[in-house]
């Protein structure tokens, strides 16, 4: 299946997450997202208020990029993001703790955030960082995140050594089949072929720091 620029724009969470990003970069990113009708602009919590004053749908990253903040700190960061105007939260799971055998960490990371987000009509995405997982771990983590009430499971932060792959996304889609949970591919999506590939698999969101390069 082929996609129009409008369809790609409607699926794209446009990331402005470079640690060197200035307020002017945030303003420029929001203007770009507005001009091209991109689905959302994804920023750090420090930049949510600025972005929300310009763009209608701000995604805030929580526990970014490594996910190893204390769950209480993540919850407070999520609340701050919501009260600053975020409509979506991209929460990095503590994958080091999870991969080390603490299977309760997903509940501790997500439970309170998802509950608070529901009360404020905010969507939650759980970021796994799938390049570090086995396929069995990907499936298990997705199912645990789904049980906590997330709206999307997401492949990657884009800040590790690997991004979205067909294999990981396929496992994720199978893991949440029958749930009211969708899949977001992020990390390494740089061309139209990349974008089309993941949309064709069944992803409903894409994460990238570019847009024009993703057009046919």
N, C-alpha and C positions, 0 to 999 in steps of 0.2 A: 504494500500500500504506500502511496506517496502522500505527502503532507504539504499544505499551503503554509506560507509564512504566518498566517493568522492562527492556524492550528498549533504550530510550534510555539508561538508567542503565548497562547492560552495555556500551554503546559509548562512554561518556563518560570522557575524561581531564579531570578537574576541575582547572582551573588556579588556583593561588594564587601569582601571579608579580608582583604589584604590588611595585615597588621599596621601598615603604613598609611592606610586610608585616612584622609582628612575629612573634615565636614564638607569642604568643597567637593571632594570625591563623592560623598554621599548625595549631595544636592545634584551633582551631574548624573549619578546613577539613577536617581529617582526621576529626573527629567527624561532620561533615556527610556526608562521603563514606561513612563507615561506616554511618551511619543509613540512607542511601538506596542502599547497595550499589553505589556507583559503581565503574566499572572500575579507575580509578587516580586518584591525586592527583599533580599535576604541580607540582614546586617547583624552586627553584634548588638548586645543589649545597650551598650553605651551610645549607640547611634539610632536607637528606635525612635525616640521622640522627634529627632530631626527628620527622619525618613517618613514618619507617620504624618507629619505636617505637610508633606508633598505628595505621597503616594497612598492610594486607598487601601492597599493590602501589604502589610509589612510582616515578613517572617523573621523571627529573632532566633539566633542560635543560643542554645543553653548548654553550659558545661563544655564549651568549644575550646580547642578542637579534640582534646584527648579523653574527655568524659570522666576524669578521675577526681572531680570535685566531690566533696561531701554531699550526700543527698539533700540535706537541709539547705546547703548553699545553692544547689540547683533549684530547689523549690522556691527559695527567695528570689533568685534571679528570674525565674519564670514569672512570678507575681509582679516583679518590677517591670518586666517586659510588657506584660498585659496592661498594667496601669499606665505605661508609657505609650500605648497604642498598638501593640502587636496583635495581629489577628491570627497568626500561626506561630507555633514554636517548633524548632528543630532541635531535639534533645539528644545529645551524644550519650549513649549508654556507657557505663563504666566497663568497657570490654576487657580491660586487664583483669578486673575482679571476676567478671563472668567467666572468662577463659581459664582463670585459675581455679575454677570449681565452685565459686559462690553463685549458685543459681538463683538466690533470692535478690541479687543486686538489681535485677530489672524491675522487680516490684518496688524496691526501695527508691529507685531512680524515678519511676514513672507514676506510681500509684497516686500520690498526692498531687502531682502536676496535672495528670489527666482529670482528676476530680475537680480541681480548681478551674482548669481550662473549660470544662463542660459548663460550669456555672456562669462563665463569661462568654460562651459561644465562640471559643477559640479552638482551632484545630491543632493537633499534636502529631508530629512526625518523630519516630524513633530512629536515630542513626546508629547503625551497627558497626561500621568500618569492616566490611566483609572480607577484605584482603587478609585479615588475620584469622578468619574462622574456617573450620571444616564445613562441608555442606550440611552435615548433621547438626552442627552448632548453629549455622545460619537458620535452618528450619526451626530449631527449638527456640532460639531467641525471638524469631518473628512471632511464633505462637504465644510466647510469654508476653511479648509487647502487645499483641492483639488482645490478650486476656485483660490487660490493664486499661484498654479503651483507646489506644492510639488510632488515628485515622489513616496514617501512612507508616510503612516501614521503608527505610532509606538505606542505600548501599554504603555511602561514604561521606566523609567530610571534605574530601579533596585535598587534605593536608597530610595524608599518609602515603605509603609507597605504591598503593594500588587504588584504582577507582572501580567503577561499575564494570561488570563483565556479564556476558550472556549467561554463563553458568550460574553465577550467584543470583542474578535476577530471576532465572527460571526456578531455582530452588525457593526463592522468596515468594514468587507468585503461587507456586504449588502449596507452600506452607499456609498461606492466608486464604486459599480458595474456600469459598463458602462463608467467609467472614466479611464483615463490612469494613474491610481494611484494604487499602490500595498500596501500590509500590512506586517509590520514587527512585530513579536512577540518577546518581550524581558522582562526579569524579571522572575526569578524562573525556568528557563529552565536548568535542571540539569541532565537529563537522556535521553537515546535514546527514551523512551516512550514519554517524553515531546516533544522532537524535532519532532518525527514522527507525533504526534497528531496535532501540529500546521502546519506542512507542508501538512498534509492530508486535513486540513481545507481550505488551499489555500494561506497560507503565503509564500512569496518568500524569505524572510530574517528572520534570527533568531539572537538575541543578547544574548551572554553568555560570561562568563569569563572562560569557560572551553571548551574543545573539545573532548578529549579522552573519557571522561565520557558520551558523547552523542552518541558514536558509538554503533552499534548493537553487 
